[in-house]
C-alpha cells in the first residue's frame, strides 16, 4: 500500500498535503547535496558525519534571520519595551567615590517623597554572586565598600521616572574615603586595604586577583638558536562593547509568588542561578525571560547587580519594577576588554621557525572578578596556535583597580596578545627579509594536531585563509611596493568555538546544550532551546538545523527560546559556543523525530527503511522516488497512539586536553581561524589613518548561513577597527572616566568603514554541525594587527600602543624623523624589502606542508601530530615523552622570581594559607 | 531632563517682548534655536533655566542671501545654498553630521557653548569630581583643568563657522528689549569659557552680514578631529586672502577655532606674513607663528602639544591655494 489511507475510528481530517504553504514538494536541489551522498556539492575537505542528514532545504543558503521581521518592523520587545500593568520605575544610587567605606545610608527623606514606593540597600541582599563560581565577589549593592565610581549603593522604586530620579538625590550616604588605585601596576603591590579579601587564598596583601605561570618546552634551549627576535612592551586601552541597547530589566513577582525577570541577557541561566542565591529562593520559583537583546558582545553575559536590585525592589514594593540604564551607567557596569600591558617576545631561528614565544600580560580587571580568571589564561594560551612553536612561556596576572570591572568582550582575552604576536611576526619577517605571509605559511600546525599546550585542534583552514587574502588583495604587487603613506598589512586569528568546560561544572555529565522538539498534527515544529538569541542568529541556526534534518521549509519551524520555564538549560551565548553546541543538539533532537518519520513511512509504504530519504516535505525511496509519502502523512502515522512527537537532543564536548593546572582554559571542541589583509592610507603630516580596504578570510568550518557569516565578519571588522583606531575608555589622572558617552567614546562610524571583502573558508569540522565552527568572535582578531602592519608598510613605524590615534601615530613619525635626521615627514621613505635566501626555504616548506595538510585532512586514519615535529621531535609522541629537556611548568622557580617580568612579579607574593596565616 | 516652560513666539518683536517680561520678573531663560547644543546640556543638568524661548517660528531670522545670513538659517541650508561663500560652505559642511546640520542653526553654531571633559558630563559624574568652575552648583568649585586659577573658565570653543566669518570680516547683528546693535564678529567673543561672548541677558543674534567684496576673497578652512564623520574640531584654521592680478595676496586673514575658549583672529601674524610675502617660506613662517599664538589646554580628545603642531600643518594646508601658480 502506498500513500495515506483514511482509517475508520480516526478523526475525520481531510487528506493532508505536504505541510507548509506550498502543497507541492520541491525537487531536491542536487547542488546542495554532498557528493558523499551522490549529490553535486563538492567536498574538497572530505565527507562529514552529517552528510546523510542534508535534505537541501536551508543549510548553506543565504537566510534572513528568523527574527529579523520583528526587528525591522519595530515590533521586537527589548528590555525597556516590556510593560507590565502597575509598574514602578527603578533608579540606582551610585558611588561618587572611587573607593570608600559606606558608613551609613539614610533613605528617610527619599521615602517621604510622594510617589516613592520602596528603597533598598546592601542590607537587603547579603549574598555574593558572580559569573564564575570560583570568584563570586559581587553584591546587589555595596555591603561594606564601594569599589569604583558608579558602584551601586542603593536603589529606589517610584511611580515615575522623575520621582525616582528625585528620590535618588534624597538618599544620603556617608562615606569614609579610602586610597584608590588606578594604575594596574600598583595592583601588583601590597596594599593596606586590598579591594577584595580572598581570605586564605589572598595573594600576598596585594590586589592580584589571578596569576598564571606556564612554560612548555625547552625555552632557554630554543632561545639559543634564535637569529631574529621581537620584543615590545604593548599598552592596550580598555574598550567597551558599546552595544546599541543599554541594560534594562523588568522584575515581576506574579500573583502565585513566582518571580519573572525580563532582561536582555546573553546568559539567562547564570542570572537564574545568581537570582536564586541572592534572593534566597529556589530556582524553580524564578522564570528568567530573555527579551530581544540589542547587542551583547560579552557585555551582557554576567549576572548583574541591577538585575538583583530590580527583583529586590519588586519584592519589597509588591509591584513590577522597570529599571533602564542611561548610557553612562553602561560604562559603570562595563565588563569591556581589559586595559592591558603586554610584553611580547618572539624568536625565530635560522630556518625561519618560531622557536619561542614569551608573553607577559598584566591585565586591569577593575573592581570585580567577572570572567577575569579565564581572561588571565586566555591572554596566553590563545596564541599558541595556529603556528607550530618551539617553546612557550607565559606569565599573566589580573589585578583589581578602582575602575568599572573589565570582563568578557568579543574575542575574549585573545585580542590584545594576538595583536602583539602578529605585529611581532611582521617584525621577524622584516628582520629575516622574507614575506610575512610566506613566514606564516611555513609555520602552520597541520589539521588534526595538538598545540604546544595540549589543545586538540581538529579542522584548520588557516592556510586557505592566508592564500585567499594574498590572492584577492593583490598582495605581491602591493606589499613593500606602495608609496609613502600607503600600506598593506596582514594579520591572523585563532579562536575557540565553544569552551570545553562549562562555567558551572556539574559532575553528572550535564550537557552543554539541550534542544527539545515538539510536533503536533499541524506539522509545525516547536523548538525549545535556551540558546540566547542576541542578534547573532542563534534562533536562526537552530531553526535551520531542524529544518534541514526534517526536510521542512524554515517557516514551519518556530523557536521558543525566551523563558527558562519552557527552555531546556543552556549555558548561554558566550565563547562562540552556540552554533557548535546548540546546532549539534538540535540535529540530534531532529534525528530522533526523523527516525520516527522514517519508521512511519516504512510502515505506510511497506518498504525497507534503509532506502528512505527525506526531501522537501516528502519521505521516499531513494531508488524509486515514486514510493513515498508526504511529511504530514508520515507525521500522522507516527502520532498513532502517541500524539505529538517529542524529542530531546543534547550536546556535550568530548573528553580532551591535558592535566596540568589551567589545562582546561582554552580547550574547545573546535577552533576557528582567520586572516585579514588591510590596506591603509596614513597622512604622514597628521598621523591620521584611513583604512581603505579589508580582505577578510575566516574559516568557519561550514557557513550554515553565509549571509550571517558575512555579517559577522564585517561587524567584527568594524568592532576591531574601533579598538585599533579610536576607541578607548579614557581615565583622567585622578581616575575619573572621561568619556562615558558615545560622542567622546569614539566608535568608527559608517564613514570610517573600509570596503570589506568577506571570504568564507570552509574546512568542514568533523564534530561541528554539518561541519560548522564559530564565526562571531574569531573574525575580530586579525583586523588589529593587519592595520598595525599596514601602518608600518605605509610609513615604517611600529605601533605598540592602542588605540592608534593620529596623535600616537604622529609621535612615532616624529620619532622616526628625528632618528633619521629628516625635518619634513613627507621626505621619509617607506620600508622596502629584498628577499633573503630564506624566502625560498620558506616557500618550499610551505608547499610541502600544504601537501601534508591536504593528506591529513582527507585521511581519517591519520597519525597523531604533536606540536614540535617541525623542530625534529617525533610527531606521534607527546613532546614531554620524547624529549627529556621538554618541560611543563605551572609555577615559577626561584631563578625566575629573582628577575620576573611585570605580570610575572605577581608570583613574588605568597598566598595567605601558605604563609600560615588565615584571615 | 529638568522641566522648563517653553515659549514659542512667532515674530522677533514677540520674542523680544517675552524676553523683556521674563527679565522684568527676574526669571532666567535660554534661547533655543536648533537645540542640538542646548538640549544635550539640559539633559546633563548643565546651567538649566526654567524658561526657554524657541526661535523656531520667527521667520525674520531665516533670511539667506549672499551677504545676509539669518541666525535661524539651518547649517545644512548654508552648506548647500549656491550663494554661500565657498569657504563658509566648506566649514558648514564639515559640522557634525547631516542630521545635526539639518537641525542646528548659524546663530546657534556661533553661540555654541564651550566644551570640556569636566563639564560635558552627567550631573552625578560632575558631583563625583565635586563640580567645576563652569557649573559649580553654588560650591565655588575650582577649575579642574587648570586648578588654582579661579577667574577664567578654559572650556574650549569648538564651532566651525566663526573663524571663516571672522576672516570674511562679517558683522554680527544683535537685538534685545533695549534696542539693536552690531559689531565685527571678531569683537563678539569674550575670552572666558563661561561668558563666551558679549551677549547680555535678553540679547540674541538676528543675523550676520558679509561685506560686499566677500566674493573676491578666496581661501580654505581646515580642521582636525578623530572621526571625519561628526566629531567636534580639535583645531580649525581658516585662511582667506584677496589677491592681485599676479595672484599674490594683497590682504590676508587667519583665524583659528577649537583651541581656546573663543575663536581667534590672528591679525598680527597675518599682517607680518603679508609684509614681506615670499610664497612658501612666508607660509611656513605664518604657520609657525599661528602655532605659537594658540594656547590649547588639556580638556578635549587630543593633547595640547599635538593640537599646536597640527595647527601648523592645517595652516599650511589652508594656504595651499596661495602657492598654486
Boltz contact constraints between the chains, C-beta under 6 A:
constraints:
  - contact:
      token1: [A, 96]
      token2: [B, 127]
      max_distance: 6.0
  - contact:
      token1: [A, 96]
      token2: [B, 128]
      max_distance: 6.0
  - contact:
      token1: [A, 149]
      token2: [B, 128]
      max_distance: 6.0
  - contact:
      token1: [A, 328]
      token2: [B, 122]
      max_distance: 6.0
  - contact:
      token1: [A, 685]
      token2: [B, 313]
      max_distance: 6.0
  - contact:
      token1: [A, 686]
      token2: [B, 310]
      max_distance: 6.0
  - contact:
      token1: [A, 686]
      token2: [B, 313]
      max_distance: 6.0
  - contact:
      token1: [A, 726]
      token2: [B, 226]
      max_distance: 6.0
  - contact:
      token1: [A, 736]
      token2: [B, 129]
      max_distance: 6.0
  - contact:
      token1: [A, 738]
      token2: [B, 117]
      max_distance: 6.0
  - contact:
      token1: [A, 746]
      token2: [B, 226]
      max_distance: 6.0
  - contact:
      token1: [A, 746]
      token2: [B, 227]
      max_distance: 6.0
  - contact:
      token1: [A, 749]
      token2: [B, 229]
      max_distance: 6.0
  - contact:
      token1: [A, 751]
      token2: [B, 228]
      max_distance: 6.0
  - contact:
      token1: [A, 751]
      token2: [B, 229]
      max_distance: 6.0
  - contact:
      token1: [A, 752]
      token2: [B, 227]
      max_distance: 6.0
  - contact:
      token1: [A, 807]
      token2: [B, 302]
      max_distance: 6.0
  - contact:
      token1: [A, 807]
      token2: [B, 306]
      max_distance: 6.0
